[in-house]
Amino acid sequence: MTEPSTQPRPTLEAVAARAGVSRATVSRVVNGGEGVREPLVERVRRAVDELGYVPNQAARSLVTRRHDAVAVVIAEPETRVFADPFFALQLRGISKELTAHDSQLVLLLTEGRDDHARVARYLAGGHVDGALVFSLHLDDPLPRLIHGVPTVYGGRPGWSDGSRGVVYVDCDNRGGAREAVRHLVGLGRTRVAHITGPLDQTSAVDRLDGFRDVMVDVDPRLIVESDFTPGGGEDAMRQLLDRCPDVDAVFAANDLTAVGAMRVLREQGRRVPEDVAVIGFDDMLPFTEQADPPLTTVRQDIEEMGRLMARLLLRGLERGAAAGVPASVVLPTTLVRRVSA
């Protein structure tokens, strides 16, 4: 068994001696300060590598007022977060961007109402530089509780009045839904149903609005609220078949819901797409390609949305309050045609 090393950790003074510069110069280089000539910067970096020097994060934070850590707050229980590929893709995009900027990701989940105060206390305690918050519900108290913490939201907040004080990254949910439903109508389908997401989330509301933009006089029985899960899609599809046995197309609010709906259609002897065409939303690869049949869906770049959230937050932190609040971003969507419609 190898004995643990008893060698003391290299100090700023040791780095300064190796590089032949002052301690203050080393401190400026290590903490990202300016005003040091490039040849000296290279000497300091070389000495840091040779000695294996690791900056003291607490001391560095006193100088830079930065913690190099960002909280990612997901307003969902962990059973949902770890079962839904959407969250994995968004977290991957966030992680890549933070890693590229040498910043750590701190994941915080809100299982229930009791967790909101805990998350708010943690953010207010100065442990992180800012927060990325997504999957909010309309009555969620988090935005009020974390007031004053630099924050970028994933998805358009339902309480936002469009002011520049709120920064978010979203996709064109309404436009994507319109394109999906127009495609179904273009296939000659006349009894087009919609399985929504939870209508206390703006993404689900926007997709429902896009559906209604095309199906102006839709039979209300053809709209069933669900919860963005496969089980919810199964339950909603059974309701639709009971209410409207002649349904010939379904636009589901996300891919998981669509796959659940197709499972019930198959169980009840309905062929997809011959009898009932089905379209989802998200395009979570390889999930959508491996569906039975492969799923036609509206693609949003989920990983890129995560990257952009982190990028907007870091850019705002680097520029400071004097630069103002960055503009929100709404990404375009694309209909990806496969077998199901």
C-alpha positions as CSV (number, residue, x, y, z in Angstrom):
1,M,0.0,0.0,0.0
2,T,1.4,3.4,-1.0
3,E,1.9,5.8,1.8
4,P,0.2,9.2,1.4
5,S,2.6,12.0,0.4
6,T,3.7,14.2,3.2
7,Q,5.2,16.9,0.9
8,P,3.8,20.3,1.7
9,R,1.7,21.9,-1.0
10,P,3.6,24.4,-3.2
11,T,3.0,28.0,-2.3
12,L,2.8,31.3,-4.2
13,E,6.2,32.1,-2.8
14,A,7.6,28.9,-4.3
15,V,6.1,29.6,-7.7
16,A,7.5,33.1,-7.6
17,A,11.0,31.8,-6.7
18,R,10.9,29.3,-9.5
19,A,9.7,31.8,-12.1
20,G,12.0,34.6,-10.8
21,V,9.2,37.1,-10.3
22,S,7.4,38.7,-7.4
23,R,4.6,37.1,-5.4
24,A,2.2,39.8,-6.5
25,T,3.0,38.9,-10.2
26,V,2.2,35.3,-9.5
27,S,-1.0,36.2,-7.8
28,R,-2.2,38.3,-10.7
29,V,-1.5,35.6,-13.2
30,V,-3.1,32.8,-11.2
31,N,-6.2,34.9,-10.4
32,G,-6.7,36.0,-14.0
33,G,-5.6,39.6,-13.4
34,E,-4.3,41.9,-16.1
35,G,-1.2,44.1,-16.4
36,V,1.4,41.3,-16.6
37,R,3.7,41.1,-19.7
38,E,3.2,37.9,-21.8
39,P,6.8,36.6,-21.2
40,L,6.3,36.8,-17.5
41,V,2.9,35.1,-17.8
42,E,4.5,32.2,-19.6
43,R,7.2,31.9,-16.9
44,V,4.7,31.8,-14.1
45,R,2.5,29.2,-15.9
46,R,5.6,27.0,-16.5
47,A,6.5,27.2,-12.8
48,V,2.9,26.4,-11.8
49,D,3.0,23.3,-14.0
50,E,6.5,22.2,-12.8
51,L,5.6,22.5,-9.1
52,G,2.0,21.3,-9.4
53,Y,0.7,24.4,-7.7
54,V,-3.1,24.4,-7.1
55,P,-4.6,27.8,-6.2
56,N,-6.4,28.1,-2.8
57,Q,-10.0,28.6,-3.9
58,A,-11.0,30.4,-0.7
59,A,-8.1,32.9,-1.0
60,R,-8.7,33.3,-4.7
61,S,-12.4,34.1,-4.1
62,L,-11.4,36.9,-1.8
63,V,-9.4,38.5,-4.6
64,T,-11.7,37.8,-7.6
65,R,-15.0,37.7,-5.8
66,R,-15.8,34.7,-7.9
67,H,-16.3,31.1,-6.8
68,D,-16.0,29.4,-10.3
69,A,-19.2,27.5,-9.6
70,V,-22.7,27.7,-11.0
71,A,-25.8,26.2,-9.5
72,V,-28.2,24.3,-11.9
73,V,-31.6,24.3,-10.3
74,I,-34.2,21.9,-11.8
75,A,-37.7,22.4,-10.4
76,E,-38.6,18.7,-10.7
77,P,-38.3,15.6,-8.4
78,E,-35.2,13.4,-9.0
79,T,-37.3,10.5,-10.2
80,R,-38.4,12.7,-13.2
81,V,-35.0,14.3,-13.8
82,F,-33.0,11.0,-14.0
83,A,-35.7,9.3,-16.1
84,D,-36.2,11.9,-18.8
85,P,-33.5,12.2,-21.5
86,F,-34.3,15.9,-21.9
87,F,-32.7,16.8,-18.7
88,A,-29.6,14.7,-19.5
89,L,-29.1,16.5,-22.8
90,Q,-29.6,20.0,-21.3
91,L,-27.2,19.2,-18.4
92,R,-24.6,17.9,-20.9
93,G,-24.7,21.2,-22.8
94,I,-24.4,23.2,-19.5
95,S,-21.5,21.0,-18.3
96,K,-19.6,21.4,-21.5
97,E,-19.8,25.1,-21.4
98,L,-18.9,25.4,-17.7
99,T,-16.0,23.0,-18.1
100,A,-14.6,25.1,-21.0
101,H,-14.6,28.1,-18.6
102,D,-13.1,26.1,-15.7
103,S,-16.3,26.4,-13.7
104,Q,-18.0,23.8,-11.6
105,L,-21.6,22.6,-11.8
106,V,-23.6,22.3,-8.6
107,L,-26.9,20.4,-9.2
108,L,-29.9,21.3,-7.0
109,L,-33.2,19.6,-7.3
110,T,-36.5,20.6,-5.7
111,E,-38.4,17.5,-4.7
112,G,-41.2,19.5,-3.0
113,R,-42.1,22.8,-1.5
114,D,-39.8,22.3,1.5
115,D,-36.8,22.3,-0.8
116,H,-37.4,25.8,-2.1
117,A,-36.2,27.6,1.1
118,R,-33.2,25.3,1.2
119,V,-32.2,26.1,-2.3
120,A,-32.8,29.8,-1.8
121,R,-30.6,29.8,1.4
122,Y,-27.8,28.0,-0.5
123,L,-27.9,30.5,-3.4
124,A,-28.0,33.5,-1.1
125,G,-25.1,32.1,0.9
126,G,-22.6,33.1,-1.8
127,H,-21.5,29.6,-2.6
128,V,-21.9,30.1,-6.4
129,D,-21.6,32.9,-8.9
130,G,-25.0,32.5,-10.4
131,A,-27.8,30.0,-11.2
132,L,-29.3,28.3,-14.2
133,V,-33.0,27.4,-13.5
134,F,-35.3,25.4,-15.6
135,S,-38.5,23.3,-15.7
136,L,-40.3,26.0,-13.7
137,H,-44.1,25.8,-13.1
138,L,-46.3,28.8,-13.0
139,D,-46.8,28.9,-9.3
140,D,-43.2,28.1,-8.4
141,P,-41.9,30.5,-5.7
142,L,-38.2,30.0,-6.7
143,P,-37.9,33.2,-8.8
144,R,-39.0,35.3,-5.9
145,L,-36.8,33.5,-3.4
146,I,-33.6,33.8,-5.4
147,H,-34.0,37.5,-6.3
148,G,-30.6,39.2,-6.5
149,V,-28.7,36.1,-7.7
150,P,-27.5,36.3,-11.4
151,T,-29.9,33.9,-13.1
152,V,-30.6,32.6,-16.6
153,Y,-33.8,30.5,-17.1
154,G,-34.4,27.6,-19.3
155,G,-37.7,28.2,-21.0
156,R,-39.8,31.4,-21.1
157,P,-40.9,32.2,-17.5
158,G,-44.7,32.5,-17.3
159,W,-44.4,35.4,-14.9
160,S,-42.1,37.4,-17.2
161,D,-43.5,40.6,-18.7
162,G,-40.9,40.6,-21.4
163,S,-38.6,43.0,-19.7
164,R,-34.8,42.8,-20.1
165,G,-34.5,42.1,-16.4
166,V,-35.3,38.4,-17.1
167,V,-32.9,36.4,-19.2
168,Y,-34.0,33.0,-20.7
169,V,-33.2,30.5,-23.4
170,D,-36.1,28.8,-25.2
171,C,-37.1,27.3,-28.5
172,D,-40.0,28.4,-30.8
173,N,-42.5,26.1,-29.1
174,R,-45.6,27.7,-30.8
175,G,-44.0,27.8,-34.3
176,G,-42.8,24.2,-34.0
177,A,-46.3,23.0,-33.0
178,R,-47.8,24.8,-35.9
179,E,-45.5,23.1,-38.3
180,A,-46.2,19.7,-36.9
181,V,-50.0,20.1,-37.1
182,R,-49.8,21.6,-40.6
183,H,-47.9,18.5,-41.6
184,L,-50.6,16.2,-40.2
185,V,-53.3,18.2,-42.0
186,G,-51.2,18.0,-45.2
187,L,-51.3,14.2,-44.9
188,G,-55.1,14.4,-45.2
189,R,-55.8,13.8,-41.5
190,T,-59.1,15.4,-40.3
191,R,-59.4,14.2,-36.7
192,V,-56.2,15.6,-35.3
193,A,-55.8,15.3,-31.5
194,H,-53.3,16.9,-29.1
195,I,-51.9,15.4,-26.0
196,T,-50.5,18.4,-24.0
197,G,-47.8,18.7,-21.4
198,P,-48.7,20.1,-18.0
199,L,-50.4,23.4,-18.6
200,D,-48.7,25.1,-15.7
201,Q,-45.5,25.2,-17.8
202,T,-45.1,27.7,-20.6
203,S,-43.7,25.2,-23.1
204,A,-46.9,23.1,-22.9
205,V,-49.1,26.2,-23.2
206,D,-47.2,27.5,-26.2
207,R,-47.4,24.1,-28.0
208,L,-51.2,24.0,-27.3
209,D,-51.5,27.5,-28.7
210,G,-49.6,26.4,-31.8
211,F,-52.0,23.4,-32.2
212,R,-55.0,25.7,-31.9
213,D,-53.5,28.2,-34.5
214,V,-54.0,25.5,-37.1
215,M,-57.0,23.6,-35.7
216,V,-59.1,26.6,-35.1
217,D,-62.4,24.9,-34.5
218,V,-61.1,21.8,-32.9
219,D,-63.4,19.5,-31.0
220,P,-62.5,20.0,-27.3
221,R,-62.6,16.2,-26.8
222,L,-59.5,16.0,-29.0
223,I,-57.4,17.8,-26.4
224,V,-56.2,15.9,-23.4
225,E,-53.8,17.3,-20.8
226,S,-50.8,15.0,-19.8
227,D,-47.5,15.3,-18.0
228,F,-44.6,14.9,-20.5
229,T,-44.1,11.2,-19.4
230,P,-44.7,7.9,-21.3
231,G,-47.2,6.8,-18.7
232,G,-49.1,10.0,-19.1
233,G,-49.1,9.5,-22.9
234,E,-50.6,6.1,-22.5
235,D,-53.4,7.3,-20.2
236,A,-54.2,10.3,-22.5
237,M,-54.3,8.0,-25.6
238,R,-56.8,5.7,-23.9
239,Q,-58.9,8.7,-23.1
240,L,-58.8,9.9,-26.7
241,L,-59.8,6.5,-28.1
242,D,-62.7,6.3,-25.7
243,R,-63.9,9.9,-26.5
244,C,-63.1,9.9,-30.2
245,P,-62.6,6.5,-31.8
246,D,-62.2,8.1,-35.2
247,V,-59.1,10.0,-34.3
248,D,-56.6,9.7,-37.2
249,A,-53.6,11.8,-36.0
250,V,-52.0,12.8,-32.7
251,F,-49.6,15.7,-32.0
252,A,-48.0,14.9,-28.7
253,A,-46.3,17.6,-26.6
254,N,-43.1,15.7,-26.3
255,D,-41.4,12.5,-27.5
256,L,-41.9,10.5,-24.3
257,T,-45.7,11.2,-24.5
258,A,-45.7,10.2,-28.2
259,V,-44.0,6.9,-27.5
260,G,-46.6,6.2,-24.7
261,A,-49.4,7.0,-27.1
262,M,-48.0,4.7,-29.8
263,R,-47.8,1.9,-27.4
264,V,-51.5,2.1,-26.6
265,L,-52.4,2.4,-30.3
266,R,-50.4,-0.8,-31.0
267,E,-52.1,-2.6,-28.1
268,Q,-55.5,-1.6,-29.5
269,G,-54.7,-2.7,-33.0
270,R,-54.2,0.7,-34.6
271,R,-51.4,1.0,-37.1
272,V,-49.0,3.9,-37.0
273,P,-49.0,5.8,-39.4
274,E,-51.6,4.0,-41.5
275,D,-54.5,4.4,-39.1
276,V,-53.2,7.1,-36.8
277,A,-50.2,9.4,-37.6
278,V,-48.2,10.5,-34.6
279,I,-45.8,13.4,-34.1
280,G,-43.8,14.3,-31.0
281,F,-41.7,17.2,-29.9
282,D,-37.9,17.5,-28.9
283,D,-36.1,14.9,-31.1
284,M,-34.2,13.2,-28.3
285,L,-31.7,11.0,-30.1
286,P,-31.3,8.0,-30.3
287,F,-34.6,7.6,-28.5
288,T,-36.7,8.9,-31.4
289,E,-34.9,6.8,-34.0
290,Q,-35.3,3.7,-32.0
291,A,-39.0,4.2,-31.4
292,D,-41.5,1.7,-33.0
293,P,-42.0,3.1,-35.6
294,P,-39.3,5.7,-35.7
295,L,-40.8,9.0,-34.6
296,T,-41.6,12.0,-36.6
297,T,-41.0,15.0,-34.3
298,V,-40.2,18.7,-33.9
299,R,-36.5,19.1,-33.2
300,Q,-35.2,21.6,-30.7
301,D,-31.4,21.6,-30.0
302,I,-31.6,20.8,-26.3
303,E,-27.9,20.5,-25.7
304,E,-27.3,23.8,-27.4
305,M,-29.9,25.4,-25.2
306,G,-28.0,24.3,-22.2
307,R,-24.7,25.7,-23.6
308,L,-26.4,29.0,-24.3
309,M,-27.8,29.3,-20.8
310,A,-24.4,28.8,-19.3
311,R,-22.8,31.1,-21.9
312,L,-25.2,33.9,-21.2
313,L,-24.7,33.6,-17.5
314,L,-20.9,33.5,-17.7
315,R,-20.8,36.4,-20.2
316,G,-22.9,38.5,-17.8
317,L,-20.7,37.7,-14.9
318,E,-17.5,38.6,-16.8
319,R,-18.9,41.9,-18.1
320,G,-20.4,42.9,-14.8
321,A,-23.5,45.0,-14.0
322,A,-22.3,48.0,-16.0
323,A,-22.7,46.0,-19.3
324,G,-26.4,45.5,-18.6
325,V,-28.5,42.4,-18.9
326,P,-27.9,40.1,-22.0
327,A,-30.8,39.5,-24.3
328,S,-32.8,36.3,-24.1
329,V,-32.5,33.8,-27.0
330,V,-35.3,31.9,-28.7
331,L,-33.9,29.1,-31.0
332,P,-35.7,27.9,-34.1
333,T,-37.2,24.4,-34.5
334,T,-37.3,21.9,-37.4
335,L,-39.7,19.2,-38.3
336,V,-37.9,15.9,-38.6
337,R,-39.8,13.4,-40.7
338,R,-39.5,9.7,-40.0
339,V,-42.0,6.8,-40.2
340,S,-44.7,7.7,-37.7
341,A,-46.2,10.6,-39.7
